[in-house]
Amino acid sequence: MDAAVMHVDNRLEPYKSSFIREINRDDILRLMEIKMARILRFNSDKADELIAKLLDDIDEINHNLDKLVDYTISWYLRLKERYGKTIPPERPLFAVSKVSRL
């Protein structure tokens, strides 16, 4: 809440000379009670960070899609490392000599 009050105070700074009296914390809190909390942009930094993270995730997904075979192999190798010792295979492993395309 303090971050929101500071944000509103900073946003009111250019207009303080036109007010009749000095604005204090109680005035800002009363102003925020008028359902203005939802339209404040004091969380814009968090939103920008979230958008940047999502864009990075999208780039990673696009890269993995471009290299789908390599990604699939590394995914199975991670599964084998993680669960290979604790979960024995249900069927014996066999070698694939050739894979044909459909």
CNS distance restraints for C-alpha pairs under 8 A (distance, minus, plus):
assign (resid   1 and name CA) (resid   5 and name CA) 6.32 0.50 0.50
assign (resid   2 and name CA) (resid   6 and name CA) 6.11 0.50 0.50
assign (resid   3 and name CA) (resid   7 and name CA) 6.06 0.50 0.50
assign (resid   3 and name CA) (resid  42 and name CA) 7.22 0.50 0.50
assign (resid   4 and name CA) (resid   8 and name CA) 6.19 0.50 0.50
assign (resid   4 and name CA) (resid  40 and name CA) 7.75 0.50 0.50
assign (resid   4 and name CA) (resid  42 and name CA) 5.91 0.50 0.50
assign (resid   5 and name CA) (resid   9 and name CA) 6.09 0.50 0.50
assign (resid   5 and name CA) (resid  25 and name CA) 7.29 0.50 0.50
assign (resid   5 and name CA) (resid  28 and name CA) 6.48 0.50 0.50
assign (resid   5 and name CA) (resid  29 and name CA) 7.14 0.50 0.50
assign (resid   6 and name CA) (resid  10 and name CA) 6.10 0.50 0.50
assign (resid   7 and name CA) (resid  11 and name CA) 6.16 0.50 0.50
assign (resid   7 and name CA) (resid  42 and name CA) 6.10 0.50 0.50
assign (resid   8 and name CA) (resid  12 and name CA) 6.15 0.50 0.50
assign (resid   8 and name CA) (resid  28 and name CA) 7.16 0.50 0.50
assign (resid   9 and name CA) (resid  13 and name CA) 6.34 0.50 0.50
assign (resid   9 and name CA) (resid  28 and name CA) 7.38 0.50 0.50
assign (resid  12 and name CA) (resid  16 and name CA) 6.25 0.50 0.50
assign (resid  15 and name CA) (resid  19 and name CA) 7.04 0.50 0.50
assign (resid  16 and name CA) (resid  22 and name CA) 7.27 0.50 0.50
assign (resid  16 and name CA) (resid  23 and name CA) 7.57 0.50 0.50
assign (resid  23 and name CA) (resid  27 and name CA) 6.16 0.50 0.50
assign (resid  23 and name CA) (resid  28 and name CA) 7.45 0.50 0.50
assign (resid  24 and name CA) (resid  28 and name CA) 6.68 0.50 0.50
assign (resid  25 and name CA) (resid  29 and name CA) 6.19 0.50 0.50
assign (resid  26 and name CA) (resid  30 and name CA) 6.08 0.50 0.50
assign (resid  27 and name CA) (resid  31 and name CA) 6.14 0.50 0.50
assign (resid  28 and name CA) (resid  32 and name CA) 6.17 0.50 0.50
assign (resid  29 and name CA) (resid  33 and name CA) 6.35 0.50 0.50
assign (resid  30 and name CA) (resid  34 and name CA) 7.12 0.50 0.50
assign (resid  31 and name CA) (resid  36 and name CA) 7.31 0.50 0.50
assign (resid  32 and name CA) (resid  36 and name CA) 5.21 0.50 0.50
assign (resid  32 and name CA) (resid  37 and name CA) 5.62 0.50 0.50
assign (resid  33 and name CA) (resid  37 and name CA) 7.44 0.50 0.50
assign (resid  36 and name CA) (resid  40 and name CA) 6.50 0.50 0.50
assign (resid  43 and name CA) (resid  47 and name CA) 6.37 0.50 0.50
assign (resid  44 and name CA) (resid  48 and name CA) 6.02 0.50 0.50
assign (resid  45 and name CA) (resid  49 and name CA) 6.22 0.50 0.50
assign (resid  46 and name CA) (resid  50 and name CA) 6.18 0.50 0.50
assign (resid  47 and name CA) (resid  51 and name CA) 6.13 0.50 0.50
assign (resid  48 and name CA) (resid  52 and name CA) 6.13 0.50 0.50
assign (resid  49 and name CA) (resid  53 and name CA) 6.19 0.50 0.50
assign (resid  50 and name CA) (resid  54 and name CA) 6.15 0.50 0.50
assign (resid  51 and name CA) (resid  55 and name CA) 6.13 0.50 0.50
assign (resid  52 and name CA) (resid  56 and name CA) 6.23 0.50 0.50
assign (resid  53 and name CA) (resid  57 and name CA) 6.18 0.50 0.50
assign (resid  54 and name CA) (resid  58 and name CA) 6.14 0.50 0.50
assign (resid  55 and name CA) (resid  59 and name CA) 6.21 0.50 0.50
assign (resid  56 and name CA) (resid  60 and name CA) 6.22 0.50 0.50
assign (resid  57 and name CA) (resid  61 and name CA) 6.16 0.50 0.50
assign (resid  58 and name CA) (resid  62 and name CA) 6.11 0.50 0.50
assign (resid  59 and name CA) (resid  63 and name CA) 6.14 0.50 0.50
assign (resid  60 and name CA) (resid  64 and name CA) 6.16 0.50 0.50
assign (resid  61 and name CA) (resid  65 and name CA) 6.11 0.50 0.50
assign (resid  62 and name CA) (resid  66 and name CA) 6.17 0.50 0.50
assign (resid  63 and name CA) (resid  67 and name CA) 6.28 0.50 0.50
assign (resid  64 and name CA) (resid  68 and name CA) 5.55 0.50 0.50
assign (resid  64 and name CA) (resid  71 and name CA) 5.86 0.50 0.50
assign (resid  65 and name CA) (resid  71 and name CA) 7.95 0.50 0.50
assign (resid  67 and name CA) (resid  71 and name CA) 6.06 0.50 0.50
assign (resid  68 and name CA) (resid  72 and name CA) 6.01 0.50 0.50
assign (resid  69 and name CA) (resid  73 and name CA) 6.25 0.50 0.50
assign (resid  70 and name CA) (resid  74 and name CA) 6.22 0.50 0.50
assign (resid  71 and name CA) (resid  75 and name CA) 6.04 0.50 0.50
assign (resid  72 and name CA) (resid  76 and name CA) 6.27 0.50 0.50
assign (resid  73 and name CA) (resid  77 and name CA) 6.20 0.50 0.50
assign (resid  74 and name CA) (resid  78 and name CA) 6.14 0.50 0.50
assign (resid  75 and name CA) (resid  79 and name CA) 6.32 0.50 0.50
assign (resid  76 and name CA) (resid  80 and name CA) 6.14 0.50 0.50
assign (resid  77 and name CA) (resid  81 and name CA) 6.17 0.50 0.50
assign (resid  78 and name CA) (resid  82 and name CA) 6.02 0.50 0.50
assign (resid  79 and name CA) (resid  83 and name CA) 5.81 0.50 0.50
assign (resid  79 and name CA) (resid  84 and name CA) 7.08 0.50 0.50
assign (resid  80 and name CA) (resid  84 and name CA) 4.46 0.50 0.50
assign (resid  80 and name CA) (resid  85 and name CA) 7.91 0.50 0.50
assign (resid  81 and name CA) (resid  85 and name CA) 7.52 0.50 0.50
assign (resid  83 and name CA) (resid  87 and name CA) 5.75 0.50 0.50
assign (resid  84 and name CA) (resid  88 and name CA) 6.61 0.50 0.50
assign (resid  89 and name CA) (resid  93 and name CA) 7.77 0.50 0.50
